[in-house]
Amino acid sequence: MVLCGMRAAASLAVAVAAALLSLAAADSSPSEFELPSNSTVINGGPIVTGFSCDGLPYGYYADVNNGCRIFHVCYPYLDADQFLRTRMFSFICGLGAVFNQEALVCDHAEHSIPCEDSPNYYDSSNGYFGQTEINFRE
């Protein structure tokens, strides 16, 4: 009876270890925010999670609903079955900084474009990504 209980415990331990390893190897979420635990402090309040990369080309995108303190990298890719998927990576700027959509950097608000204007720059600031025939040094 004790031996049977020990086998069950060992099997459970192996199953838990395998589950933990699969979590560690998992890719980032395609649609959910994955931010540091202190993000609400840096953001100055709760995080609004409505941003979506659906239909957006590869690029960096200021999150206007979070005062541009959060930005996302949208990365479209073909999965193993050749379906187009989009992966979303979320980042938060440091305390007191906002994401400048025109320059694609976190910056002080006084040096950045107005946050509410950021969507107007989505195409122009991300337009060079994926271009192979352009010499950026000219």
OpenMM code with the backbone's topology and positions (N, CA, C; nanometers):
from openmm import Vec3, app, unit

residues = "MET VAL LEU CYS GLY MET ARG ALA ALA ALA SER LEU ALA VAL ALA VAL ALA ALA ALA LEU LEU SER LEU ALA ALA ALA ASP SER SER PRO SER GLU PHE GLU LEU PRO SER ASN SER THR VAL ILE ASN GLY GLY PRO ILE VAL THR GLY PHE SER CYS ASP GLY LEU PRO TYR GLY TYR TYR ALA ASP VAL ASN ASN GLY CYS ARG ILE PHE HIS VAL CYS TYR PRO TYR LEU ASP ALA ASP GLN PHE LEU ARG THR ARG MET PHE SER PHE ILE CYS GLY LEU GLY ALA VAL PHE ASN GLN GLU ALA LEU VAL CYS ASP HIS ALA GLU HIS SER ILE PRO CYS GLU ASP SER PRO ASN TYR TYR ASP SER SER ASN GLY TYR PHE GLY GLN THR GLU ILE ASN PHE ARG GLU".split()
positions = [
    Vec3(0.0824, -0.1191, 0.0000),
    Vec3(0.0000, 0.0000, 0.0000),
    Vec3(0.0870, 0.1257, 0.0000),
    Vec3(0.1928, 0.1269, 0.0834),
    Vec3(0.2828, 0.2418, 0.0897),
    Vec3(0.3567, 0.2566, -0.0425),
    Vec3(0.3995, 0.1441, -0.1012),
    Vec3(0.4702, 0.1468, -0.2288),
    Vec3(0.3821, 0.2050, -0.3389),
    Vec3(0.2555, 0.1700, -0.3382),
    Vec3(0.1620, 0.2217, -0.4381),
    Vec3(0.1461, 0.3726, -0.4220),
    Vec3(0.1383, 0.4208, -0.2981),
    Vec3(0.1269, 0.5640, -0.2716),
    Vec3(0.2517, 0.6384, -0.3138),
    Vec3(0.3687, 0.5769, -0.2952),
    Vec3(0.4944, 0.6403, -0.3348),
    Vec3(0.5025, 0.6507, -0.4866),
    Vec3(0.4572, 0.5476, -0.5574),
    Vec3(0.4566, 0.5520, -0.7039),
    Vec3(0.3646, 0.6628, -0.7540),
    Vec3(0.2487, 0.6752, -0.6922),
    Vec3(0.1544, 0.7802, -0.7321),
    Vec3(0.2150, 0.9179, -0.7076),
    Vec3(0.2828, 0.9345, -0.5939),
    Vec3(0.3462, 1.0629, -0.5626),
    Vec3(0.4580, 1.0928, -0.6617),
    Vec3(0.5360, 0.9898, -0.6967),
    Vec3(0.6443, 1.0089, -0.7935),
    Vec3(0.5880, 1.0442, -0.9309),
    Vec3(0.4805, 0.9774, -0.9695),
    Vec3(0.4172, 1.0079, -1.0982),
    Vec3(0.3632, 1.1503, -1.0997),
    Vec3(0.3049, 1.1917, -0.9885),
    Vec3(0.2532, 1.3278, -0.9787),
    Vec3(0.3672, 1.4291, -0.9874),
    Vec3(0.4783, 1.4007, -0.9213),
    Vec3(0.5934, 1.4912, -0.9247),
    Vec3(0.6475, 1.5051, -1.0667),
    Vec3(0.6546, 1.3947, -1.1398),
    Vec3(0.7022, 1.3987, -1.2781),
    Vec3(0.6049, 1.4792, -1.3648),
    Vec3(0.4760, 1.4600, -1.3451),
    Vec3(0.3761, 1.5332, -1.4231),
    Vec3(0.3841, 1.6832, -1.3953),
    Vec3(0.4011, 1.7207, -1.2687),
    Vec3(0.4129, 1.8624, -1.2333),
    Vec3(0.5393, 1.9212, -1.2941),
    Vec3(0.6508, 1.8490, -1.2863),
    Vec3(0.7767, 1.8975, -1.3441),
    Vec3(0.7635, 1.9161, -1.4950),
    Vec3(0.6992, 1.8223, -1.5619),
    Vec3(0.6805, 1.8338, -1.7069),
    Vec3(0.5929, 1.9543, -1.7406),
    Vec3(0.4899, 1.9764, -1.6609),
    Vec3(0.4027, 2.0918, -1.6849),
    Vec3(0.4788, 2.2219, -1.6655),
    Vec3(0.5623, 2.2286, -1.5627),
    Vec3(0.6411, 2.3495, -1.5384),
    Vec3(0.7412, 2.3736, -1.6503),
    Vec3(0.8031, 2.2690, -1.7008),
    Vec3(0.8969, 2.2849, -1.8117),
    Vec3(0.8262, 2.3348, -1.9368),
    Vec3(0.7062, 2.2859, -1.9611),
    Vec3(0.6341, 2.3317, -2.0799),
    Vec3(0.5943, 2.4779, -2.0655),
    Vec3(0.5674, 2.5220, -1.9442),
    Vec3(0.5376, 2.6635, -1.9231),
    Vec3(0.6605, 2.7485, -1.9491),
    Vec3(0.7755, 2.7022, -1.9047),
    Vec3(0.8986, 2.7788, -1.9233),
    Vec3(0.9347, 2.7893, -2.0708),
    Vec3(0.9028, 2.6885, -2.1491),
    Vec3(0.9376, 2.6884, -2.2907),
    Vec3(0.8300, 2.7532, -2.3775),
    Vec3(0.7176, 2.7897, -2.3162),
    Vec3(0.6078, 2.8456, -2.3943),
    Vec3(0.6463, 2.9799, -2.4536),
    Vec3(0.5933, 3.0073, -2.5697),
    Vec3(0.6157, 3.1345, -2.6372),
    Vec3(0.5318, 3.2413, -2.5691),
    Vec3(0.5572, 3.3664, -2.6023),
    Vec3(0.4769, 3.4744, -2.5468),
    Vec3(0.3340, 3.4630, -2.5984),
    Vec3(0.2460, 3.5291, -2.5302),
    Vec3(0.1056, 3.5253, -2.5677),
    Vec3(0.0825, 3.6008, -2.6978),
    Vec3(-0.0005, 3.5495, -2.7845),
    Vec3(-0.0282, 3.6220, -2.9078),
    Vec3(-0.1152, 3.7446, -2.8858),
    Vec3(-0.1901, 3.7490, -2.7763),
    Vec3(-0.2848, 3.8587, -2.7626),
    Vec3(-0.2942, 3.9186, -2.6229),
    Vec3(-0.2347, 3.8577, -2.5227),
    Vec3(-0.2473, 3.9089, -2.3872),
    Vec3(-0.1240, 3.9880, -2.3479),
    Vec3(-0.1453, 4.0875, -2.2625),
    Vec3(-0.0344, 4.1680, -2.2134),
    Vec3(0.0501, 4.0830, -2.1194),
    Vec3(0.1796, 4.0883, -2.1348),
    Vec3(0.2720, 4.0218, -2.0434),
    Vec3(0.3706, 4.1274, -1.9969),
    Vec3(0.3397, 4.1891, -1.8836),
    Vec3(0.4183, 4.3002, -1.8322),
    Vec3(0.4739, 4.2652, -1.6948),
    Vec3(0.5742, 4.3394, -1.6483),
    Vec3(0.6290, 4.3146, -1.5148),
    Vec3(0.5218, 4.3316, -1.4066),
    Vec3(0.5456, 4.2708, -1.2910),
    Vec3(0.4465, 4.2731, -1.1836),
    Vec3(0.4194, 4.4130, -1.1301),
    Vec3(0.5135, 4.5056, -1.1430),
    Vec3(0.4937, 4.6412, -1.0916),
    Vec3(0.4428, 4.7379, -1.1985),
    Vec3(0.3877, 4.6879, -1.3054),
    Vec3(0.3436, 4.7718, -1.4173),
    Vec3(0.2352, 4.8705, -1.3779),
    Vec3(0.1454, 4.8311, -1.2885),
    Vec3(0.0401, 4.9244, -1.2485),
    Vec3(0.0985, 5.0432, -1.1739),
    Vec3(0.2057, 5.0230, -1.0995),
    Vec3(0.2722, 5.1336, -1.0301),
    Vec3(0.3353, 5.2270, -1.1324),
    Vec3(0.4082, 5.1708, -1.2285),
    Vec3(0.4732, 5.2514, -1.3323),
    Vec3(0.3687, 5.3232, -1.4165),
    Vec3(0.2584, 5.2549, -1.4464),
    Vec3(0.1527, 5.3124, -1.5300),
    Vec3(0.0718, 5.4178, -1.4548),
    Vec3(0.0795, 5.4175, -1.3242),
    Vec3(0.0013, 5.5126, -1.2459),
    Vec3(-0.1419, 5.4685, -1.2245),
    Vec3(-0.1692, 5.3428, -1.2420),
    Vec3(-0.3032, 5.2887, -1.2231),
    Vec3(-0.3214, 5.1608, -1.3012),
    Vec3(-0.4439, 5.1106, -1.3040),
    Vec3(-0.4707, 4.9843, -1.3735),
    Vec3(-0.4335, 4.9903, -1.5220),
    Vec3(-0.3945, 4.8766, -1.5744),
    Vec3(-0.3594, 4.8638, -1.7156),
    Vec3(-0.4871, 4.8366, -1.7950),
    Vec3(-0.5094, 4.9151, -1.8991),
    Vec3(-0.6221, 4.8924, -1.9903),
    Vec3(-0.5744, 4.7926, -2.0950),
    Vec3(-0.6439, 4.6799, -2.1079),
    Vec3(-0.5941, 4.5705, -2.1919),
    Vec3(-0.6699, 4.5544, -2.3230),
    Vec3(-0.7154, 4.6603, -2.3832),
    Vec3(-0.7934, 4.6483, -2.5057),
    Vec3(-0.7148, 4.6499, -2.6352),
    Vec3(-0.5840, 4.6754, -2.6309),
    Vec3(-0.5071, 4.6850, -2.7549),
    Vec3(-0.4991, 4.5491, -2.8234),
    Vec3(-0.5090, 4.5499, -2.9558),
    Vec3(-0.4990, 4.4267, -3.0334),
    Vec3(-0.4108, 4.4494, -3.1554),
    Vec3(-0.3320, 4.3496, -3.1892),
    Vec3(-0.2477, 4.3546, -3.3086),
    Vec3(-0.3195, 4.3020, -3.4325),
    Vec3(-0.4424, 4.2590, -3.4174),
    Vec3(-0.5162, 4.2027, -3.5309),
    Vec3(-0.5169, 4.2990, -3.6483),
    Vec3(-0.4710, 4.2510, -3.7627),
    Vec3(-0.4711, 4.3292, -3.8853),
    Vec3(-0.3581, 4.4298, -3.8985),
    Vec3(-0.2712, 4.4389, -3.7988),
    Vec3(-0.1606, 4.5347, -3.8054),
    Vec3(-0.0359, 4.4681, -3.8621),
    Vec3(0.0394, 4.5392, -3.9451),
    Vec3(0.1660, 4.4840, -3.9951),
    Vec3(0.2720, 4.4873, -3.8859),
    Vec3(0.3858, 4.4241, -3.9139),
    Vec3(0.4963, 4.4239, -3.8189),
    Vec3(0.5319, 4.5667, -3.7825),
    Vec3(0.5460, 4.5922, -3.6535),
    Vec3(0.5848, 4.7259, -3.6117),
    Vec3(0.5639, 4.7495, -3.4639),
    Vec3(0.5959, 4.8719, -3.4242),
    Vec3(0.5847, 4.9191, -3.2866),
    Vec3(0.4633, 5.0110, -3.2783),
    Vec3(0.3821, 4.9941, -3.1732),
    Vec3(0.2570, 5.0677, -3.1632),
    Vec3(0.2359, 5.1219, -3.0224),
    Vec3(0.2230, 5.2551, -3.0115),
    Vec3(0.1916, 5.3185, -2.8838),
    Vec3(0.0493, 5.2804, -2.8436),
    Vec3(0.0307, 5.2552, -2.7160),
    Vec3(-0.1006, 5.2193, -2.6629),
    Vec3(-0.1651, 5.3451, -2.6046),
    Vec3(-0.2493, 5.4087, -2.6834),
    Vec3(-0.3122, 5.5354, -2.6450),
    Vec3(-0.3996, 5.5181, -2.5211),
    Vec3(-0.4646, 5.4025, -2.5067),
    Vec3(-0.5526, 5.3794, -2.3917),
    Vec3(-0.4771, 5.3743, -2.2597),
    Vec3(-0.3469, 5.3589, -2.2650),
    Vec3(-0.2631, 5.3601, -2.1448),
    Vec3(-0.1713, 5.4817, -2.1435),
    Vec3(-0.2135, 5.5882, -2.2078),
    Vec3(-0.1376, 5.7124, -2.2069),
    Vec3(-0.0024, 5.7019, -2.2744),
    Vec3(0.0132, 5.6058, -2.3636),
    Vec3(0.1387, 5.5804, -2.4366),
    Vec3(0.2530, 5.5389, -2.3440),
    Vec3(0.2225, 5.5046, -2.2202),
    Vec3(0.3261, 5.4520, -2.1305),
    Vec3(0.3564, 5.3059, -2.1631),
    Vec3(0.2642, 5.2429, -2.2371),
    Vec3(0.2820, 5.1048, -2.2824),
    Vec3(0.2869, 5.1063, -2.4345),
    Vec3(0.3712, 5.0199, -2.4917),
    Vec3(0.3725, 5.0033, -2.6368),
    Vec3(0.3823, 4.8554, -2.6678),
    Vec3(0.3477, 4.8218, -2.7893),
    Vec3(0.3421, 4.6822, -2.8310),
    Vec3(0.4200, 4.6636, -2.9600),
    Vec3(0.4815, 4.5479, -2.9733),
    Vec3(0.5417, 4.5072, -3.0996),
    Vec3(0.4503, 4.3995, -3.1562),
    Vec3(0.3987, 4.4243, -3.2743),
    Vec3(0.3129, 4.3276, -3.3426),
    Vec3(0.3980, 4.2550, -3.4462),
    Vec3(0.3918, 4.1231, -3.4436),
    Vec3(0.4778, 4.0421, -3.5300),
    Vec3(0.3948, 3.9351, -3.6003),
    Vec3(0.3506, 3.9616, -3.7238),
    Vec3(0.2787, 3.8589, -3.8000),
    Vec3(0.3744, 3.7475, -3.8451),
    Vec3(0.3264, 3.6250, -3.8447),
    Vec3(0.4082, 3.5115, -3.8877),
    Vec3(0.3177, 3.3998, -3.9380),
    Vec3(0.3751, 3.3087, -4.0140),
    Vec3(0.3026, 3.1901, -4.0590),
    Vec3(0.3305, 3.0771, -3.9616),
    Vec3(0.2242, 3.0142, -3.9118),
    Vec3(0.2447, 2.9020, -3.8209),
    Vec3(0.2779, 2.7754, -3.9005),
    Vec3(0.2910, 2.6637, -3.8333),
    Vec3(0.3308, 2.5381, -3.8975),
    Vec3(0.2319, 2.4933, -4.0051),
    Vec3(0.1059, 2.5335, -3.9910),
    Vec3(0.0038, 2.4984, -4.0898),
    Vec3(-0.0152, 2.6067, -4.1953),
    Vec3(0.0770, 2.7029, -4.1990),
    Vec3(0.0760, 2.8132, -4.2954),
    Vec3(-0.0416, 2.9094, -4.2768),
    Vec3(-0.0923, 2.9195, -4.1530),
    Vec3(-0.1941, 3.0188, -4.1210),
    Vec3(-0.1245, 3.1436, -4.0701),
    Vec3(-0.1717, 3.2598, -4.1130),
    Vec3(-0.1139, 3.3854, -4.0668),
    Vec3(-0.1617, 3.4132, -3.9248),
    Vec3(-0.0680, 3.4263, -3.8352),
    Vec3(-0.0953, 3.4582, -3.6949),
    Vec3(-0.0209, 3.5870, -3.6621),
    Vec3(-0.0586, 3.6506, -3.5545),
    Vec3(0.0128, 3.7697, -3.5099),
    Vec3(0.0460, 3.7555, -3.3631),
    Vec3(0.1708, 3.7735, -3.3324),
    Vec3(0.2192, 3.7675, -3.1950),
    Vec3(0.2293, 3.9106, -3.1430),
    Vec3(0.1920, 3.9338, -3.0178),
    Vec3(0.2002, 4.0664, -2.9581),
    Vec3(0.2942, 4.0620, -2.8382),
    Vec3(0.3932, 4.1487, -2.8395),
    Vec3(0.4857, 4.1640, -2.7282),
    Vec3(0.4598, 4.3011, -2.6671),
    Vec3(0.4357, 4.3077, -2.5377),
    Vec3(0.4019, 4.4338, -2.4719),
    Vec3(0.5158, 4.4796, -2.3827),
    Vec3(0.5384, 4.6116, -2.3817),
    Vec3(0.6458, 4.6716, -2.3029),
    Vec3(0.5925, 4.7955, -2.2331),
    Vec3(0.6545, 4.8314, -2.1222),
    Vec3(0.6166, 4.9534, -2.0522),
    Vec3(0.7389, 5.0430, -2.0415),
    Vec3(0.7191, 5.1712, -2.0682),
    Vec3(0.8285, 5.2678, -2.0563),
    Vec3(0.8570, 5.2926, -1.9085),
    Vec3(0.9748, 5.3416, -1.8800),
    Vec3(1.0132, 5.3706, -1.7422),
    Vec3(0.9274, 5.4801, -1.6812),
    Vec3(0.9364, 5.4922, -1.5518),
    Vec3(0.8584, 5.5898, -1.4770),
    Vec3(0.8783, 5.7300, -1.5335),
    Vec3(0.7701, 5.7955, -1.5690),
    Vec3(0.7748, 5.9310, -1.6222),
    Vec3(0.7956, 5.9398, -1.7722),
    Vec3(0.8130, 5.8280, -1.8398),
    Vec3(0.8377, 5.8289, -1.9845),
    Vec3(0.7149, 5.7776, -2.0593),
    Vec3(0.7055, 5.8173, -2.1849),
    Vec3(0.5994, 5.7703, -2.2741),
    Vec3(0.6635, 5.7217, -2.4035),
    Vec3(0.5901, 5.6400, -2.4778),
    Vec3(0.6409, 5.5912, -2.6053),
    Vec3(0.6144, 5.6952, -2.7124),
    Vec3(0.7205, 5.7394, -2.7784),
    Vec3(0.7117, 5.8376, -2.8859),
    Vec3(0.6961, 5.7601, -3.0167),
    Vec3(0.5764, 5.7596, -3.0720),
    Vec3(0.5481, 5.6811, -3.1925),
    Vec3(0.6263, 5.7303, -3.3126),
    Vec3(0.6572, 5.8565, -3.3180),
    Vec3(0.7318, 5.9102, -3.4319),
    Vec3(0.8758, 5.8597, -3.4326),
    Vec3(0.9389, 5.8523, -3.3153),
    Vec3(1.0793, 5.8116, -3.3053),
    Vec3(1.0961, 5.6658, -3.2633),
    Vec3(0.9884, 5.6007, -3.2221),
    Vec3(0.9890, 5.4612, -3.1758),
    Vec3(1.0802, 5.4399, -3.0557),
    Vec3(1.0756, 5.5328, -2.9608),
    Vec3(1.1539, 5.5230, -2.8368),
    Vec3(1.0687, 5.5723, -2.7204),
    Vec3(1.1053, 5.5295, -2.5990),
    Vec3(1.0464, 5.5880, -2.4793),
    Vec3(1.1193, 5.7190, -2.4531),
    Vec3(1.0437, 5.8223, -2.4225),
    Vec3(1.1006, 5.9562, -2.4087),
    Vec3(1.0192, 6.0332, -2.3050),
    Vec3(1.0723, 6.1468, -2.2612),
    Vec3(0.9955, 6.2347, -2.1734),
    Vec3(0.8789, 6.2915, -2.2535),
    Vec3(0.7658, 6.3074, -2.1892),
    Vec3(0.6450, 6.3534, -2.2583),
    Vec3(0.6660, 6.4869, -2.3289),
    Vec3(0.7434, 6.5759, -2.2691),
    Vec3(0.7638, 6.7073, -2.3309),
    Vec3(0.8463, 6.6999, -2.4590),
    Vec3(0.9160, 6.5892, -2.4825),
    Vec3(0.9956, 6.5711, -2.6041),
    Vec3(0.9262, 6.4799, -2.7055),
    Vec3(0.8081, 6.4339, -2.6725),
    Vec3(0.7366, 6.3380, -2.7563),
    Vec3(0.6190, 6.4056, -2.8267),
    Vec3(0.5676, 6.3377, -2.9278),
    Vec3(0.4448, 6.3858, -2.9912),
    Vec3(0.3301, 6.3658, -2.8918),
    Vec3(0.2192, 6.4388, -2.9055),
    Vec3(0.1045, 6.4145, -2.8180),
    Vec3(0.0568, 6.2696, -2.8328),
    Vec3(0.0332, 6.2053, -2.7216),
    Vec3(-0.0048, 6.0637, -2.7232),
    Vec3(-0.1231, 6.0374, -2.8148),
    Vec3(-0.2233, 6.1223, -2.8088),
    Vec3(-0.3447, 6.0990, -2.8882),
    Vec3(-0.3192, 6.1069, -3.0381),
    Vec3(-0.2052, 6.1644, -3.0788),
    Vec3(-0.1699, 6.1709, -3.2213),
    Vec3(-0.0940, 6.0464, -3.2692),
    Vec3(-0.0575, 5.9587, -3.1791),
    Vec3(0.0251, 5.8421, -3.2139),
    Vec3(-0.0292, 5.7580, -3.3283),
    Vec3(-0.1596, 5.7262, -3.3320),
    Vec3(-0.2090, 5.6450, -3.4441),
    Vec3(-0.1843, 5.7081, -3.5808),
    Vec3(-0.1717, 5.8401, -3.5862),
    Vec3(-0.1421, 5.9068, -3.7134),
    Vec3(-0.0018, 5.8742, -3.7639),
    Vec3(0.0843, 5.8242, -3.6774),
    Vec3(0.2229, 5.7935, -3.7130),
    Vec3(0.2483, 5.6436, -3.7290),
    Vec3(0.1479, 5.5598, -3.7051),
    Vec3(0.1678, 5.4147, -3.7138),
    Vec3(0.2285, 5.3739, -3.8478),
    Vec3(0.1726, 5.4212, -3.9578),
    Vec3(0.2208, 5.3802, -4.0902),
    Vec3(0.3583, 5.4372, -4.1218),
    Vec3(0.3775, 5.5662, -4.0982),
    Vec3(0.5052, 5.6284, -4.1365),
    Vec3(0.6214, 5.5802, -4.0505),
    Vec3(0.6002, 5.5610, -3.9216),
    Vec3(0.7118, 5.5196, -3.8363),
    Vec3(0.7467, 5.3722, -3.8535),
    Vec3(0.6515, 5.2912, -3.8939),
    Vec3(0.6764, 5.1482, -3.9130),
    Vec3(0.6985, 5.1114, -4.0594),
    Vec3(0.6940, 5.2084, -4.1482),
    Vec3(0.6983, 5.1831, -4.2915),
    Vec3(0.8264, 5.1219, -4.3438),
    Vec3(0.9365, 5.1371, -4.2720),
    Vec3(1.0643, 5.0838, -4.3204),
    Vec3(1.0881, 4.9384, -4.2801),
    Vec3(1.0115, 4.8873, -4.1851),
    Vec3(1.0323, 4.7493, -4.1420),
    Vec3(1.0023, 4.6531, -4.2559),
    Vec3(1.0890, 4.5586, -4.2768),
    Vec3(1.0704, 4.4590, -4.3811),
    Vec3(1.1176, 4.5020, -4.5181),
    Vec3(1.1633, 4.6241, -4.5334),
    Vec3(1.2127, 4.6730, -4.6620),
    Vec3(1.3562, 4.6253, -4.6823),
    Vec3(1.3831, 4.5604, -4.7929),
    Vec3(1.5185, 4.5100, -4.8192),
    Vec3(1.5912, 4.5907, -4.9252),
    Vec3(1.5198, 4.6711, -4.9998),
    Vec3(1.5801, 4.7448, -5.1110),
    Vec3(1.6126, 4.8898, -5.0752),
    Vec3(1.6116, 4.9226, -4.9470),
    Vec3(1.6348, 5.0607, -4.9053),
    Vec3(1.7673, 5.0694, -4.8306),
    Vec3(1.8499, 5.1665, -4.8694),
    Vec3(1.9743, 5.1930, -4.7985),
    Vec3(1.9454, 5.3019, -4.6958),
    Vec3(1.9440, 5.2654, -4.5684),
    Vec3(1.9074, 5.3589, -4.4631),
    Vec3(2.0173, 5.4595, -4.4332),
    Vec3(2.1334, 5.4406, -4.4892),
    Vec3(2.2454, 5.5317, -4.4633),
    Vec3(2.2470, 5.6504, -4.5577),
    Vec3(2.1653, 5.6494, -4.6584),
    Vec3(2.1628, 5.7610, -4.7548),
    Vec3(2.0646, 5.8668, -4.7122),
] * unit.nanometer
topology = app.Topology()
chain = topology.addChain("A")
for resn in residues:
    res = topology.addResidue(resn, chain)
    for name in ("N", "CA", "C"):
        topology.addAtom(name, app.Element.getBySymbol(name[0]), res)
